[in-house]
């Protein structure tokens, strides 16, 4: 497999953190992806994409209880 971004051929399977934004919240979770070692482009199989879509749908409906892991403070402009 060649990377469609940089044409690199060094692509390996890694666990990466994916993010989903729900309103002002950001939910991070690990998934397996093919990652180009040269540029970092990620490739997901259909099963992983469906899983991420299911997670997002469940999060938006309030079906997954979340705990606060921190706060982001922003300076008033």
C-alpha positions in Angstrom: 0.0 0.0 0.0 1.2 3.5 -0.8 0.2 6.7 1.0 -2.0 8.8 -1.1 -0.6 12.0 0.4 3.2 11.5 0.2 3.5 8.3 -1.8 5.4 6.7 1.1 5.4 3.0 1.4 6.2 2.6 5.1 2.7 2.2 6.6 2.2 0.3 9.8 -0.7 -0.6 12.1 -0.8 1.6 15.3 -3.2 2.4 18.0 -4.1 6.1 17.6 -6.4 8.4 19.6 -9.4 9.6 17.6 -11.4 12.6 18.7 -15.1 13.4 18.4 -16.4 16.9 19.3 -19.8 17.1 20.9 -20.8 20.7 21.5 -18.0 22.1 23.7 -16.8 18.6 24.7 -14.1 16.5 23.1 -14.1 12.8 23.5 -10.9 10.9 22.8 -10.8 7.1 22.4 -8.2 4.6 21.0 -8.6 2.8 17.6 -6.4 0.8 15.3 -5.4 2.5 12.1 -2.9 2.1 9.3 -0.5 5.1 9.7 2.0 6.4 7.2 5.4 6.7 9.0 6.5 9.5 6.7 3.5 12.0 6.9 1.2 10.5 9.6 -1.8 10.1 7.3 -4.3 7.6 8.8 -6.3 4.9 7.0 -9.2 3.2 8.7 -11.0 0.0 7.6 -14.8 -0.1 7.2 -15.3 -1.9 10.5 -13.4 0.9 12.4 -15.3 3.7 10.6 -18.6 2.1 11.5 -17.5 1.7 15.1 -16.5 5.4 15.2 -19.9 6.4 13.7 -21.7 4.3 16.2 -19.7 5.9 19.1 -20.5 9.4 17.8 -24.2 8.6 17.4 -24.4 7.1 20.9 -22.5 10.1 22.4 -24.8 12.6 20.7 -27.9 10.7 22.1 -26.4 10.8 25.6 -26.1 7.0 25.7 -22.5 6.9 27.0 -21.9 8.3 30.5 -18.8 10.4 30.4 -16.6 11.7 33.2 -14.8 15.0 33.2 -11.0 14.5 32.8 -10.0 18.2 32.9 -11.0 21.7 31.9 -9.9 24.0 29.2 -9.6 27.7 30.2 -9.8 30.4 27.6 -8.9 34.0 28.0 -11.8 36.4 27.4 -11.2 38.5 24.3 
